[in-house]
Amino acid sequence: MNNKPDQFGEKFAKAQSLHKRGMFQEAELVYRELLTGPVPEKPILRALIELYLQTKREGDAAACLEKLTLIAPDTLTYYEMLVNLYNQMRDGDKAISCYRRLLRRHPKLANTHYNLGYLLKQYHYYEEALAAYRDALNCGIERPEEVYLNMGVIYSDHLRQEQKAKESLEIALSLNPEYIAALFNLANIYEEEGDKKTAQALFEKIIDQDPSYYPALARLGDVKIFDDPEDPLIQKMKRAVQEKNVDISTRTNLYFALGKALNDCGAYDDAFGHYQKANQCNKQTVPGYDRAGQERMTNDLMRVFSQEWFDKIEPISDASPIFICGMFRSGSTLTEQILASHPMVTAGGEVDFFVRKIQSHFAQYPASVLGSNPEIFKNLADDYISHLGKTFPDAAHITDKRPDNYLHLGLLKSLFPKTRIIYTSRNPLDNCLSVFFLRLGNAMNYATDLGNTAHYLKQCRHLMDHWKQMFGRNIFEVNYDDLVRDPRPVIENMLEFCGLDWSDNCLEFHRLDNIVKTASVWQVRQPLYQKSSGRWRNYEKQLASLKNKLFVEGLITEDGTAP
């Protein structure tokens, strides 16, 4: 059909009227009819985009935006809208491609280079993200210190190149000496390196510069060791946490820091009260824990990765990576630090590779594993080994210490039949208490409630019993309490399990000069001590209900010890 120019306005107005009245199908037909003639396409396409977004048809909206970028290839707004839409659709490659098309036409758009870098980082293309950030700097972007900050985060958190991270942050501070975000990140790196003095000085510098920057106040409370409940810093944190304008996340961190400080002082009742307030705040920011859902996940994993599965699966990779897993706060960081003290072992830390890949490759995990193309498994195994090689070149053995990988041992054993799995365990009362005393991420939403933590721990033990039945000879259990009580035999057996000779360095793990990115950063800088074993007794009154629950479940004896 051909539209005469004098009819266009009338028909377009009709389509808009239908659109406003919610008659989307009828409006779309008129819009589409208008596009068949020699008419201005941009207003029609913009109207269709609005309609498609209202009716949750993101793919059709994206197709219209793609046309607009062809019709008006120099209009930045269309590219930004398209990138945002692809981002919502979790199609990172198309979003990235969109920015790159724009930059081929306008290579001097500094902010677009910056946005591309941010997007590449979001989709784990870290080297490419760094290149985009450098392009933004070369194009003279305003506030270049923000670019160097982002580069520092990539170097530190993702590429494990802490020296380059510090150099980037130092450049940011040379450009803006009062840039608190750079000071804060730099303090974090020194803390991870075990340089408490420098970390503490930087947190104090931030507070001197901006007394209301309470995230640094909370971190200072984490770093410092206290012996007096009346310490001025404790009193300062108590005043700060009561201020009305403190956001919920910072308030949560302040309560956790106060709990830790008062625990240092032996003021256990007051400490527990602050930990309770911390978790009450944290509950407001994390999704609720679904006990029935966790049980279904456990049962589904055992059903999918059954003896039948392992009997029929073909060998995929000959590699033998070392995975350290178990409950959070069960001694996994200490175990990794001991192993990494061996001259043949490098600490990989909490590698998020499989968490990301499972989300992207298996929509209905674990059920979707059963019908997957075998090529997927081969690619996963190859990509993982390649990822470790790029991140830790020249390392003979690399440990992957992500505790919740215990959920994925069926998949990991399928990919790597020769894998070595180290499972860390601990007295359940101490374990639950340690989880409750720490702010964990959204995925660990059980952590805000002791009852939920006990439930999750039981599910963890139940699933580990299944894995032990399936491939127990490839699993070595390190019990934290046994380790700190008599370390040498535990370490000897663990090294033998990993195919490693004895090294005296493993008893001197606290001297290791490496990066530790977990809450145990300061504990593993000290020789082995037993004060965390049986710590639950300091809180026996508050844990009476938990103790009874764990006893009924058969996870502890009547006196609170492991059965």
Buried (B, 14 or more C-beta within 10 A) or exposed (E): EEBEEEEBEEBBEBBBEBBEEEBBEBBBEBBEBBBEBEBEBEBBBBBBBBBBBEBEBBEBBBBBBBBBBEEBBEBEEBBBBBBEBBBEBEBBEBBBBBBEBBBEEEEEBBEBBBBBBBBBBEBBBBEBBBBBBBBBBEBEBEEBBBBBBBBBBBBBBBBBBBEBBBBBBBBBBEBBEEBBBBBBBBBBBBBBBBBBEBBBEBBBBBBEBEEEBBBBBBBBBBBBEBEEBEBEBBEBBBEBBEEEEBEEBBBBBBBBBBBBBBBBBEBBEBBBBBBBBBBEBBBEBBEEBEBEEBBEBBBBBBBBBEEEBBEEBEEBBEBBBBBBBBBBBBBBBBBBBBBBBBEBBBBBBBBEBBBEBBEEBBEEBBEEBEEEEEEEBBBBBBEBBEBBEEBBEEBEBBBBBBBBBBBBBBBBBBBBBEBBBBBBBBBBBBBBBBBBBBBBEEEBBBBBBBBBBBBBBBBBBEBBEBBBEBBEEBBBBBBBBBBBEEBEEBBEEBBEBBEBEEBEBBBEBBEBEBBBBBBBBBBBBEEBEEEBBBBBEBBEEBBEEBBEBBBEBEBBEEEBEBE
